[in-house]
Amino acid sequence: MTRQIIAFFASSFLCVALTIPARSEEKSGVIAAIDRDSALLTFADGTSYVLPGEFDYDAVAPGMEVHVIFDLSGV
């Protein structure tokens, strides 16, 4: 009986753990380029990030230091 209870709690824990969304990542850097056609932001170190559809391109410009928060769940 004790093993069944432990197995039940273990399986319940695993089910809940699998539904927790992935954590986000953060990155800071200087903008090297912004490609409006492909919605791509490129940092000076060469890393690129896809921008959301409703992004305000007038708020940023090359040379600005920015802080990006992105979701890894779709990767």
C-alpha positions as CSV (number, residue, x, y, z in Angstrom):
1,M,0.0,0.0,0.0
2,T,2.8,2.4,0.8
3,R,4.5,1.8,-2.5
4,Q,1.2,2.6,-4.3
5,I,0.9,5.9,-2.5
6,I,4.5,6.8,-3.3
7,A,4.0,5.9,-6.9
8,F,0.9,8.0,-7.1
9,F,2.6,11.0,-5.7
10,A,5.6,10.5,-7.9
11,S,3.4,10.3,-11.1
12,S,1.4,13.3,-10.0
13,F,4.6,15.3,-9.5
14,L,5.9,14.4,-12.9
15,C,2.6,15.4,-14.6
16,V,2.7,18.8,-12.9
17,A,6.4,19.3,-13.7
18,L,5.8,18.6,-17.4
19,T,3.2,21.3,-17.6
20,I,5.4,24.1,-16.3
21,P,6.5,26.4,-19.2
22,A,10.1,26.8,-20.1
23,R,12.0,29.7,-18.6
24,S,12.9,32.8,-20.6
25,E,16.4,33.9,-21.3
26,E,17.9,37.4,-21.2
27,K,20.6,39.1,-23.2
28,S,22.0,42.6,-23.4
29,G,24.0,44.0,-26.2
30,V,24.5,46.8,-28.8
31,I,22.3,46.7,-31.9
32,A,24.4,46.2,-35.1
33,A,21.5,46.0,-37.6
34,I,17.7,45.8,-37.8
35,D,16.1,44.1,-40.8
36,R,12.5,45.1,-41.1
37,D,11.8,42.8,-44.0
38,S,12.7,39.6,-42.0
39,A,11.9,41.1,-38.6
40,L,15.4,40.4,-37.4
41,L,17.5,42.2,-34.7
42,T,21.3,41.6,-34.9
43,F,23.6,42.4,-32.0
44,A,27.2,43.5,-32.5
45,D,28.5,40.1,-31.3
46,G,26.6,38.5,-34.3
47,T,23.7,37.0,-32.4
48,S,20.3,37.5,-34.1
49,Y,16.7,37.5,-32.7
50,V,13.4,37.4,-34.4
51,L,11.2,40.3,-33.5
52,P,7.4,40.0,-32.8
53,G,4.9,41.2,-35.4
54,E,3.8,44.2,-33.5
55,F,7.3,45.5,-32.8
56,D,7.9,49.3,-32.9
57,Y,10.9,49.8,-35.2
58,D,11.0,53.5,-34.5
59,A,11.9,52.9,-30.8
60,V,15.3,51.3,-31.6
61,A,18.2,52.1,-33.9
62,P,21.7,50.6,-34.6
63,G,24.2,51.6,-31.9
64,M,21.7,51.5,-29.1
65,E,22.3,49.2,-26.1
66,V,19.2,47.1,-25.5
67,H,18.1,44.3,-23.2
68,V,16.2,41.4,-24.9
69,I,14.0,38.8,-23.1
70,F,13.2,35.8,-25.2
71,D,11.3,32.5,-24.9
72,L,13.1,29.2,-25.6
73,S,10.0,27.1,-25.7
74,G,9.7,27.3,-29.5
75,V,13.3,26.3,-30.1
